Amino acid sequence: MDLSGGLSVLKAENSTVNNEWHSDFSELSTIPEHYNQTKIHLKLGGFQINIIERANNEGIAFAYEIPEQQNISEIGLEEKIHFNFKEDYGVWSTPKREPGKLTA
């Protein structure tokens, strides 16, 4: 993987989602899904990564996406993320995703 060279923004996409989805595991069977999203497509050397930000009335979320690209068949990541908030807040997280499977 070539990470040499400068970081460049290839494009940025803004979108709005006003949807709902259904769950058997929540207090509500129909869950509103309303958010604004920005996806920034980045390139560092020969490597591409997308940073995704979503904002809704309940809070914000960040994610990254590594699109399919040449010479990358597997990526091993050891995430070390630390958040420091002034107060204790409730948190919700999705379970670990398996390759090729999305969770809702």
Distance bins in CASP14 RR format, pairs under 12 A and 6 or more apart:
PFRMAT RR
TARGET T0000
AUTHOR 0000-0000-0000
RMODE 2
METHOD distances of the structure
MODEL  1
1 44 0 0 0 0 1 0 0 0 0 0 0
1 45 0 0 0 0 1 0 0 0 0 0 0
1 46 1 0 0 1 0 0 0 0 0 0 0
1 47 1 0 1 0 0 0 0 0 0 0 0
1 48 0 0 0 0 0 1 0 0 0 0 0
1 49 0 0 0 0 0 1 0 0 0 0 0
1 66 0 0 0 0 0 1 0 0 0 0 0
1 69 0 0 0 0 1 0 0 0 0 0 0
1 70 0 0 0 0 0 1 0 0 0 0 0
1 71 1 0 0 1 0 0 0 0 0 0 0
1 72 1 0 0 1 0 0 0 0 0 0 0
1 73 0 0 0 0 0 1 0 0 0 0 0
1 74 0 0 0 0 0 1 0 0 0 0 0
1 75 0 0 0 0 1 0 0 0 0 0 0
1 76 0 0 0 0 0 1 0 0 0 0 0
2 43 0 0 0 0 0 1 0 0 0 0 0
2 44 0 0 0 0 1 0 0 0 0 0 0
2 45 1 0 1 0 0 0 0 0 0 0 0
2 46 1 0 1 0 0 0 0 0 0 0 0
2 47 1 0 0 1 0 0 0 0 0 0 0
2 48 0 0 0 0 0 1 0 0 0 0 0
2 69 0 0 0 0 0 1 0 0 0 0 0
2 70 0 0 0 0 0 1 0 0 0 0 0
2 71 0 0 0 0 1 0 0 0 0 0 0
2 72 0 0 0 0 0 1 0 0 0 0 0
3 42 0 0 0 0 0 1 0 0 0 0 0
3 43 0 0 0 0 0 1 0 0 0 0 0
3 44 1 0 1 0 0 0 0 0 0 0 0
3 45 1 0 0 1 0 0 0 0 0 0 0
3 46 1 0 0 1 0 0 0 0 0 0 0
3 47 1 0 1 0 0 0 0 0 0 0 0
3 48 0 0 0 0 0 1 0 0 0 0 0
3 49 0 0 0 0 0 1 0 0 0 0 0
3 72 0 0 0 0 0 1 0 0 0 0 0
4 43 0 0 0 0 0 1 0 0 0 0 0
4 44 0 0 0 0 1 0 0 0 0 0 0
4 45 1 0 1 0 0 0 0 0 0 0 0
4 46 0 0 0 0 1 0 0 0 0 0 0
4 47 0 0 0 0 1 0 0 0 0 0 0
5 43 0 0 0 0 1 0 0 0 0 0 0
5 44 1 0 0 1 0 0 0 0 0 0 0
5 45 1 0 1 0 0 0 0 0 0 0 0
5 46 0 0 0 0 1 0 0 0 0 0 0
5 47 0 0 0 0 1 0 0 0 0 0 0
6 42 0 0 0 0 0 1 0 0 0 0 0
6 43 0 0 0 0 1 0 0 0 0 0 0
6 44 1 0 0 1 0 0 0 0 0 0 0
6 45 1 0 0 1 0 0 0 0 0 0 0
6 46 0 0 0 0 0 1 0 0 0 0 0
6 47 0 0 0 0 0 1 0 0 0 0 0
7 40 0 0 0 0 0 1 0 0 0 0 0
7 41 0 0 0 0 0 1 0 0 0 0 0
7 42 1 0 0 1 0 0 0 0 0 0 0
7 43 1 0 0 1 0 0 0 0 0 0 0
7 44 1 0 1 0 0 0 0 0 0 0 0
7 45 0 0 0 0 1 0 0 0 0 0 0
7 46 0 0 0 0 0 1 0 0 0 0 0
7 47 0 0 0 0 1 0 0 0 0 0 0
7 48 0 0 0 0 0 1 0 0 0 0 0
7 49 0 0 0 0 1 0 0 0 0 0 0
7 51 0 0 0 0 0 1 0 0 0 0 0
8 40 0 0 0 0 0 1 0 0 0 0 0
8 41 0 0 0 0 1 0 0 0 0 0 0
8 42 1 0 0 1 0 0 0 0 0 0 0
8 43 1 0 1 0 0 0 0 0 0 0 0
8 44 1 0 0 1 0 0 0 0 0 0 0
8 45 0 0 0 0 1 0 0 0 0 0 0
8 46 0 0 0 0 0 1 0 0 0 0 0
8 47 0 0 0 0 0 1 0 0 0 0 0
8 48 0 0 0 0 0 1 0 0 0 0 0
8 49 0 0 0 0 0 1 0 0 0 0 0
9 38 0 0 0 0 0 1 0 0 0 0 0
9 39 0 0 0 0 0 1 0 0 0 0 0
9 40 1 0 0 1 0 0 0 0 0 0 0
9 41 1 0 0 1 0 0 0 0 0 0 0
9 42 1 0 0 1 0 0 0 0 0 0 0
9 43 0 0 0 0 1 0 0 0 0 0 0
9 44 0 0 0 0 0 1 0 0 0 0 0
9 48 0 0 0 0 0 1 0 0 0 0 0
9 49 0 0 0 0 0 1 0 0 0 0 0
9 50 0 0 0 0 0 1 0 0 0 0 0
9 51 0 0 0 0 1 0 0 0 0 0 0
10 39 0 0 0 0 0 1 0 0 0 0 0
10 40 0 0 0 0 1 0 0 0 0 0 0
10 41 1 0 1 0 0 0 0 0 0 0 0
10 42 1 0 0 1 0 0 0 0 0 0 0
10 43 1 0 1 0 0 0 0 0 0 0 0
10 44 0 0 0 0 0 1 0 0 0 0 0
10 45 0 0 0 0 0 1 0 0 0 0 0
10 46 0 0 0 0 0 1 0 0 0 0 0
10 47 0 0 0 0 0 1 0 0 0 0 0
10 48 1 0 0 1 0 0 0 0 0 0 0
10 49 0 0 0 0 0 1 0 0 0 0 0
10 50 0 0 0 0 1 0 0 0 0 0 0
10 51 0 0 0 0 0 1 0 0 0 0 0
10 67 0 0 0 0 0 1 0 0 0 0 0
11 38 0 0 0 0 0 1 0 0 0 0 0
11 39 0 0 0 0 1 0 0 0 0 0 0
11 40 1 0 0 1 0 0 0 0 0 0 0
11 41 1 0 1 0 0 0 0 0 0 0 0
11 42 0 0 0 0 1 0 0 0 0 0 0
11 43 0 0 0 0 0 1 0 0 0 0 0
11 48 0 0 0 0 0 1 0 0 0 0 0
11 50 0 0 0 0 1 0 0 0 0 0 0
12 37 0 0 0 0 0 1 0 0 0 0 0
12 38 1 0 0 1 0 0 0 0 0 0 0
12 39 1 0 0 1 0 0 0 0 0 0 0
12 40 1 0 1 0 0 0 0 0 0 0 0
12 41 1 0 0 1 0 0 0 0 0 0 0
12 42 0 0 0 0 1 0 0 0 0 0 0
12 50 0 0 0 0 0 1 0 0 0 0 0
12 51 0 0 0 0 1 0 0 0 0 0 0
12 52 0 0 0 0 0 1 0 0 0 0 0
12 53 0 0 0 0 0 1 0 0 0 0 0
13 36 0 0 0 0 0 1 0 0 0 0 0
13 37 0 0 0 0 1 0 0 0 0 0 0
13 38 1 0 0 1 0 0 0 0 0 0 0
13 39 1 0 1 0 0 0 0 0 0 0 0
13 40 0 0 0 0 1 0 0 0 0 0 0
13 41 1 0 0 1 0 0 0 0 0 0 0
13 50 0 0 0 0 1 0 0 0 0 0 0
13 51 0 0 0 0 0 1 0 0 0 0 0
13 52 0 0 0 0 1 0 0 0 0 0 0
13 53 0 0 0 0 0 1 0 0 0 0 0
13 65 0 0 0 0 0 1 0 0 0 0 0
14 35 0 0 0 0 0 1 0 0 0 0 0
14 36 1 0 0 1 0 0 0 0 0 0 0
14 37 1 0 0 1 0 0 0 0 0 0 0
14 38 1 0 1 0 0 0 0 0 0 0 0
14 39 0 0 0 0 1 0 0 0 0 0 0
14 40 0 0 0 0 0 1 0 0 0 0 0
14 52 0 0 0 0 0 1 0 0 0 0 0
14 53 0 0 0 0 0 1 0 0 0 0 0
14 54 0 0 0 0 0 1 0 0 0 0 0
14 55 0 0 0 0 0 1 0 0 0 0 0
15 35 0 0 0 0 1 0 0 0 0 0 0
15 36 1 0 0 1 0 0 0 0 0 0 0
15 37 1 0 1 0 0 0 0 0 0 0 0
15 38 0 0 0 0 1 0 0 0 0 0 0
15 39 1 0 0 1 0 0 0 0 0 0 0
15 52 0 0 0 0 0 1 0 0 0 0 0
15 53 0 0 0 0 0 1 0 0 0 0 0
15 54 0 0 0 0 1 0 0 0 0 0 0
15 55 0 0 0 0 0 1 0 0 0 0 0
16 33 0 0 0 0 0 1 0 0 0 0 0
16 34 0 0 0 0 1 0 0 0 0 0 0
16 35 1 0 0 1 0 0 0 0 0 0 0
16 36 1 0 1 0 0 0 0 0 0 0 0
16 37 1 0 0 1 0 0 0 0 0 0 0
16 38 0 0 0 0 0 1 0 0 0 0 0
16 54 0 0 0 0 0 1 0 0 0 0 0
16 55 0 0 0 0 0 1 0 0 0 0 0
16 56 0 0 0 0 0 1 0 0 0 0 0
17 32 0 0 0 0 0 1 0 0 0 0 0
17 33 1 0 1 0 0 0 0 0 0 0 0
17 34 1 0 0 1 0 0 0 0 0 0 0
17 35 1 0 1 0 0 0 0 0 0 0 0
17 36 0 0 0 0 1 0 0 0 0 0 0
17 37 1 0 0 1 0 0 0 0 0 0 0
17 54 0 0 0 0 1 0 0 0 0 0 0
17 55 0 0 0 0 0 1 0 0 0 0 0
17 56 0 0 0 0 1 0 0 0 0 0 0
18 32 0 0 0 0 1 0 0 0 0 0 0
18 33 1 0 0 1 0 0 0 0 0 0 0
18 34 1 0 1 0 0 0 0 0 0 0 0
18 35 0 0 0 0 1 0 0 0 0 0 0
18 36 0 0 0 0 0 1 0 0 0 0 0
18 37 0 0 0 0 0 1 0 0 0 0 0
18 56 0 0 0 0 0 1 0 0 0 0 0
19 30 0 0 0 0 0 1 0 0 0 0 0
19 31 0 0 0 0 1 0 0 0 0 0 0
19 32 1 0 0 1 0 0 0 0 0 0 0
19 33 1 0 1 0 0 0 0 0 0 0 0
19 34 1 0 0 1 0 0 0 0 0 0 0
19 35 0 0 0 0 1 0 0 0 0 0 0
19 37 0 0 0 0 0 1 0 0 0 0 0
19 56 0 0 0 0 0 1 0 0 0 0 0
19 104 0 0 0 0 0 1 0 0 0 0 0
20 26 0 0 0 0 0 1 0 0 0 0 0
20 28 0 0 0 0 1 0 0 0 0 0 0
20 29 0 0 0 0 0 1 0 0 0 0 0
20 30 1 0 1 0 0 0 0 0 0 0 0
20 31 1 0 0 1 0 0 0 0 0 0 0
20 32 1 0 1 0 0 0 0 0 0 0 0
20 33 1 0 1 0 0 0 0 0 0 0 0
20 34 0 0 0 0 1 0 0 0 0 0 0
20 104 0 0 0 0 0 1 0 0 0 0 0
21 28 0 0 0 0 0 1 0 0 0 0 0
21 29 0 0 0 0 0 1 0 0 0 0 0
21 30 1 0 0 1 0 0 0 0 0 0 0
21 31 1 0 1 0 0 0 0 0 0 0 0
21 32 0 0 0 0 1 0 0 0 0 0 0
21 33 1 0 1 0 0 0 0 0 0 0 0
21 34 0 0 0 0 0 1 0 0 0 0 0
21 102 0 0 0 0 0 1 0 0 0 0 0
21 103 0 0 0 0 0 1 0 0 0 0 0
21 104 1 0 1 0 0 0 0 0 0 0 0
22 28 0 0 0 0 1 0 0 0 0 0 0
22 29 1 0 1 0 0 0 0 0 0 0 0
22 30 1 0 1 0 0 0 0 0 0 0 0
22 31 1 0 0 1 0 0 0 0 0 0 0
22 32 0 0 0 0 0 1 0 0 0 0 0
22 33 0 0 0 0 0 1 0 0 0 0 0
22 104 0 0 0 0 1 0 0 0 0 0 0
23 29 1 0 0 1 0 0 0 0 0 0 0
23 30 0 0 0 0 1 0 0 0 0 0 0
23 31 1 0 1 0 0 0 0 0 0 0 0
23 32 0 0 0 0 0 1 0 0 0 0 0
23 33 0 0 0 0 0 1 0 0 0 0 0
23 103 0 0 0 0 0 1 0 0 0 0 0
23 104 1 0 0 1 0 0 0 0 0 0 0
24 30 0 0 0 0 0 1 0 0 0 0 0
24 31 0 0 0 0 0 1 0 0 0 0 0
24 104 0 0 0 0 0 1 0 0 0 0 0
25 31 0 0 0 0 0 1 0 0 0 0 0
25 94 0 0 0 0 0 1 0 0 0 0 0
25 95 0 0 0 0 0 1 0 0 0 0 0
25 103 0 0 0 0 0 1 0 0 0 0 0
25 104 0 0 0 0 0 1 0 0 0 0 0
26 32 0 0 0 0 0 1 0 0 0 0 0
26 92 0 0 0 0 0 1 0 0 0 0 0
26 104 0 0 0 0 0 1 0 0 0 0 0
31 56 0 0 0 0 0 1 0 0 0 0 0
31 58 0 0 0 0 0 1 0 0 0 0 0
31 92 0 0 0 0 0 1 0 0 0 0 0
31 104 0 0 0 0 1 0 0 0 0 0 0
32 56 0 0 0 0 1 0 0 0 0 0 0
32 57 0 0 0 0 1 0 0 0 0 0 0
32 58 0 0 0 0 0 1 0 0 0 0 0
33 54 0 0 0 0 1 0 0 0 0 0 0
33 56 0 0 0 0 1 0 0 0 0 0 0
33 57 0 0 0 0 0 1 0 0 0 0 0
33 58 0 0 0 0 0 1 0 0 0 0 0
33 61 0 0 0 0 0 1 0 0 0 0 0
33 104 0 0 0 0 1 0 0 0 0 0 0
34 54 0 0 0 0 0 1 0 0 0 0 0
34 55 0 0 0 0 0 1 0 0 0 0 0
34 56 1 0 1 0 0 0 0 0 0 0 0
34 57 1 0 0 1 0 0 0 0 0 0 0
34 58 0 0 0 0 1 0 0 0 0 0 0
34 59 0 0 0 0 0 1 0 0 0 0 0
35 52 0 0 0 0 0 1 0 0 0 0 0
35 53 0 0 0 0 1 0 0 0 0 0 0
35 54 1 0 1 0 0 0 0 0 0 0 0
35 55 1 0 0 1 0 0 0 0 0 0 0
35 56 1 0 1 0 0 0 0 0 0 0 0
35 57 0 0 0 0 1 0 0 0 0 0 0
35 58 0 0 0 0 1 0 0 0 0 0 0
35 59 0 0 0 0 1 0 0 0 0 0 0
35 60 0 0 0 0 1 0 0 0 0 0 0
35 61 0 0 0 0 1 0 0 0 0 0 0
36 52 0 0 0 0 0 1 0 0 0 0 0
36 53 0 0 0 0 1 0 0 0 0 0 0
36 54 1 0 0 1 0 0 0 0 0 0 0
36 55 1 0 1 0 0 0 0 0 0 0 0
36 56 1 0 0 1 0 0 0 0 0 0 0
36 57 0 0 0 0 0 1 0 0 0 0 0
36 59 0 0 0 0 0 1 0 0 0 0 0
36 60 0 0 0 0 1 0 0 0 0 0 0
36 61 0 0 0 0 0 1 0 0 0 0 0
37 50 0 0 0 0 0 1 0 0 0 0 0
37 51 0 0 0 0 0 1 0 0 0 0 0
37 52 1 0 0 1 0 0 0 0 0 0 0
37 53 1 0 0 1 0 0 0 0 0 0 0
37 54 1 0 1 0 0 0 0 0 0 0 0
37 55 1 0 0 1 0 0 0 0 0 0 0
37 56 0 0 0 0 1 0 0 0 0 0 0
37 60 0 0 0 0 0 1 0 0 0 0 0
37 61 0 0 0 0 1 0 0 0 0 0 0
37 62 0 0 0 0 0 1 0 0 0 0 0
37 63 0 0 0 0 1 0 0 0 0 0 0
37 65 0 0 0 0 0 1 0 0 0 0 0
38 50 0 0 0 0 0 1 0 0 0 0 0
38 51 0 0 0 0 1 0 0 0 0 0 0
38 52 1 0 0 1 0 0 0 0 0 0 0
38 53 1 0 1 0 0 0 0 0 0 0 0
38 54 0 0 0 0 1 0 0 0 0 0 0
38 55 0 0 0 0 1 0 0 0 0 0 0
38 60 0 0 0 0 0 1 0 0 0 0 0
38 61 0 0 0 0 0 1 0 0 0 0 0
38 62 0 0 0 0 0 1 0 0 0 0 0
38 63 0 0 0 0 0 1 0 0 0 0 0
39 49 0 0 0 0 0 1 0 0 0 0 0
39 50 1 0 1 0 0 0 0 0 0 0 0
39 51 1 0 0 1 0 0 0 0 0 0 0
39 52 1 0 1 0 0 0 0 0 0 0 0
39 53 1 0 0 1 0 0 0 0 0 0 0
39 54 0 0 0 0 1 0 0 0 0 0 0
39 62 0 0 0 0 0 1 0 0 0 0 0
39 63 0 0 0 0 1 0 0 0 0 0 0
39 64 0 0 0 0 0 1 0 0 0 0 0
39 65 1 0 0 1 0 0 0 0 0 0 0
39 67 0 0 0 0 0 1 0 0 0 0 0
40 48 0 0 0 0 0 1 0 0 0 0 0
40 49 0 0 0 0 1 0 0 0 0 0 0
40 50 1 0 0 1 0 0 0 0 0 0 0
40 51 1 0 1 0 0 0 0 0 0 0 0
40 52 1 0 0 1 0 0 0 0 0 0 0
40 53 1 0 0 1 0 0 0 0 0 0 0
40 62 0 0 0 0 0 1 0 0 0 0 0
40 63 0 0 0 0 0 1 0 0 0 0 0
40 64 0 0 0 0 0 1 0 0 0 0 0
40 65 0 0 0 0 0 1 0 0 0 0 0
41 47 0 0 0 0 0 1 0 0 0 0 0
41 48 1 0 0 1 0 0 0 0 0 0 0
41 49 0 0 0 0 1 0 0 0 0 0 0
41 50 1 0 1 0 0 0 0 0 0 0 0
41 51 0 0 0 0 1 0 0 0 0 0 0
41 52 0 0 0 0 0 1 0 0 0 0 0
41 64 0 0 0 0 0 1 0 0 0 0 0
41 65 0 0 0 0 1 0 0 0 0 0 0
41 66 0 0 0 0 0 1 0 0 0 0 0
41 67 0 0 0 0 1 0 0 0 0 0 0
41 69 0 0 0 0 0 1 0 0 0 0 0
42 48 1 0 0 1 0 0 0 0 0 0 0
42 49 1 0 1 0 0 0 0 0 0 0 0
42 50 1 0 0 1 0 0 0 0 0 0 0
42 51 1 0 0 1 0 0 0 0 0 0 0
42 52 0 0 0 0 0 1 0 0 0 0 0
42 64 0 0 0 0 1 0 0 0 0 0 0
42 65 0 0 0 0 0 1 0 0 0 0 0
42 66 0 0 0 0 0 1 0 0 0 0 0
42 67 0 0 0 0 0 1 0 0 0 0 0
43 49 0 0 0 0 1 0 0 0 0 0 0
43 50 0 0 0 0 0 1 0 0 0 0 0
43 51 0 0 0 0 0 1 0 0 0 0 0
43 67 0 0 0 0 0 1 0 0 0 0 0
43 69 0 0 0 0 1 0 0 0 0 0 0
44 51 0 0 0 0 0 1 0 0 0 0 0
44 66 0 0 0 0 0 1 0 0 0 0 0
44 69 0 0 0 0 0 1 0 0 0 0 0
45 69 0 0 0 0 0 1 0 0 0 0 0
46 69 1 0 0 1 0 0 0 0 0 0 0
46 70 0 0 0 0 1 0 0 0 0 0 0
46 71 0 0 0 0 1 0 0 0 0 0 0
46 72 0 0 0 0 1 0 0 0 0 0 0
47 66 0 0 0 0 1 0 0 0 0 0 0
47 67 0 0 0 0 0 1 0 0 0 0 0
47 69 1 0 0 1 0 0 0 0 0 0 0
47 70 0 0 0 0 0 1 0 0 0 0 0
47 71 0 0 0 0 1 0 0 0 0 0 0
47 72 1 0 0 1 0 0 0 0 0 0 0
47 75 0 0 0 0 0 1 0 0 0 0 0
48 64 0 0 0 0 0 1 0 0 0 0 0
48 65 0 0 0 0 1 0 0 0 0 0 0
48 66 1 0 0 1 0 0 0 0 0 0 0
48 67 1 0 1 0 0 0 0 0 0 0 0
48 68 0 0 0 0 1 0 0 0 0 0 0
48 69 1 0 1 0 0 0 0 0 0 0 0
48 70 0 0 0 0 0 1 0 0 0 0 0
48 71 0 0 0 0 0 1 0 0 0 0 0
48 72 0 0 0 0 1 0 0 0 0 0 0
49 63 0 0 0 0 0 1 0 0 0 0 0
49 64 1 0 1 0 0 0 0 0 0 0 0
49 65 1 0 0 1 0 0 0 0 0 0 0
49 66 1 0 1 0 0 0 0 0 0 0 0
49 67 1 0 0 1 0 0 0 0 0 0 0
49 69 0 0 0 0 1 0 0 0 0 0 0
49 72 0 0 0 0 0 1 0 0 0 0 0
49 75 0 0 0 0 0 1 0 0 0 0 0
49 77 0 0 0 0 0 1 0 0 0 0 0
50 62 0 0 0 0 0 1 0 0 0 0 0
50 63 0 0 0 0 1 0 0 0 0 0 0
50 64 1 0 0 1 0 0 0 0 0 0 0
50 65 1 0 1 0 0 0 0 0 0 0 0
50 66 1 0 0 1 0 0 0 0 0 0 0
50 67 1 0 0 1 0 0 0 0 0 0 0
50 68 0 0 0 0 0 1 0 0 0 0 0
50 69 0 0 0 0 0 1 0 0 0 0 0
51 61 0 0 0 0 0 1 0 0 0 0 0
51 62 1 0 0 1 0 0 0 0 0 0 0
51 63 1 0 0 1 0 0 0 0 0 0 0
51 64 1 0 1 0 0 0 0 0 0 0 0
51 65 0 0 0 0 1 0 0 0 0 0 0
51 66 0 0 0 0 0 1 0 0 0 0 0
52 60 0 0 0 0 0 1 0 0 0 0 0
52 61 0 0 0 0 1 0 0 0 0 0 0
52 62 1 0 0 1 0 0 0 0 0 0 0
52 63 1 0 1 0 0 0 0 0 0 0 0
52 64 1 0 0 1 0 0 0 0 0 0 0
52 65 1 0 0 1 0 0 0 0 0 0 0
52 66 0 0 0 0 0 1 0 0 0 0 0
52 67 0 0 0 0 0 1 0 0 0 0 0
53 59 0 0 0 0 0 1 0 0 0 0 0
53 60 1 0 0 1 0 0 0 0 0 0 0
53 61 1 0 0 1 0 0 0 0 0 0 0
53 62 1 0 1 0 0 0 0 0 0 0 0
53 63 0 0 0 0 1 0 0 0 0 0 0
53 64 0 0 0 0 0 1 0 0 0 0 0
53 65 0 0 0 0 0 1 0 0 0 0 0
54 60 1 0 0 1 0 0 0 0 0 0 0
54 61 1 0 1 0 0 0 0 0 0 0 0
54 62 1 0 0 1 0 0 0 0 0 0 0
54 63 1 0 0 1 0 0 0 0 0 0 0
55 61 0 0 0 0 1 0 0 0 0 0 0
55 62 0 0 0 0 0 1 0 0 0 0 0
58 89 0 0 0 0 0 1 0 0 0 0 0
58 90 0 0 0 0 0 1 0 0 0 0 0
58 91 0 0 0 0 0 1 0 0 0 0 0
58 92 0 0 0 0 1 0 0 0 0 0 0
59 89 0 0 0 0 1 0 0 0 0 0 0
59 90 0 0 0 0 0 1 0 0 0 0 0
59 91 0 0 0 0 0 1 0 0 0 0 0
59 92 0 0 0 0 0 1 0 0 0 0 0
60 83 0 0 0 0 0 1 0 0 0 0 0
60 89 0 0 0 0 0 1 0 0 0 0 0
61 91 0 0 0 0 0 1 0 0 0 0 0
61 92 0 0 0 0 1 0 0 0 0 0 0
61 93 0 0 0 0 0 1 0 0 0 0 0
61 94 0 0 0 0 1 0 0 0 0 0 0
62 79 0 0 0 0 0 1 0 0 0 0 0
62 81 0 0 0 0 1 0 0 0 0 0 0
62 83 0 0 0 0 0 1 0 0 0 0 0
63 79 0 0 0 0 0 1 0 0 0 0 0
63 81 0 0 0 0 0 1 0 0 0 0 0
63 93 0 0 0 0 0 1 0 0 0 0 0
63 94 0 0 0 0 1 0 0 0 0 0 0
63 97 0 0 0 0 0 1 0 0 0 0 0
64 75 0 0 0 0 0 1 0 0 0 0 0
64 77 0 0 0 0 1 0 0 0 0 0 0
64 79 0 0 0 0 1 0 0 0 0 0 0
64 81 0 0 0 0 0 1 0 0 0 0 0
65 75 0 0 0 0 0 1 0 0 0 0 0
65 97 0 0 0 0 0 1 0 0 0 0 0
65 102 0 0 0 0 0 1 0 0 0 0 0
66 72 1 0 0 1 0 0 0 0 0 0 0
66 73 0 0 0 0 0 1 0 0 0 0 0
66 74 0 0 0 0 0 1 0 0 0 0 0
66 75 1 0 0 1 0 0 0 0 0 0 0
66 76 0 0 0 0 0 1 0 0 0 0 0
66 77 0 0 0 0 1 0 0 0 0 0 0
66 99 0 0 0 0 0 1 0 0 0 0 0
67 75 0 0 0 0 0 1 0 0 0 0 0
68 75 0 0 0 0 0 1 0 0 0 0 0
68 99 0 0 0 0 0 1 0 0 0 0 0
68 100 0 0 0 0 0 1 0 0 0 0 0
69 75 0 0 0 0 0 1 0 0 0 0 0
73 99 0 0 0 0 0 1 0 0 0 0 0
74 99 0 0 0 0 1 0 0 0 0 0 0
75 99 0 0 0 0 0 1 0 0 0 0 0
76 99 0 0 0 0 0 1 0 0 0 0 0
77 96 0 0 0 0 0 1 0 0 0 0 0
79 96 0 0 0 0 0 1 0 0 0 0 0
81 93 0 0 0 0 0 1 0 0 0 0 0
83 89 0 0 0 0 1 0 0 0 0 0 0
83 90 0 0 0 0 0 1 0 0 0 0 0
83 91 0 0 0 0 1 0 0 0 0 0 0
85 91 0 0 0 0 0 1 0 0 0 0 0
93 103 0 0 0 0 0 1 0 0 0 0 0
94 101 0 0 0 0 0 1 0 0 0 0 0
94 102 0 0 0 0 1 0 0 0 0 0 0
94 103 1 0 1 0 0 0 0 0 0 0 0
94 104 0 0 0 0 1 0 0 0 0 0 0
95 101 0 0 0 0 0 1 0 0 0 0 0
95 102 0 0 0 0 0 1 0 0 0 0 0
95 103 1 0 0 1 0 0 0 0 0 0 0
95 104 0 0 0 0 0 1 0 0 0 0 0
96 103 0 0 0 0 1 0 0 0 0 0 0
97 103 1 0 1 0 0 0 0 0 0 0 0
97 104 0 0 0 0 0 1 0 0 0 0 0
END
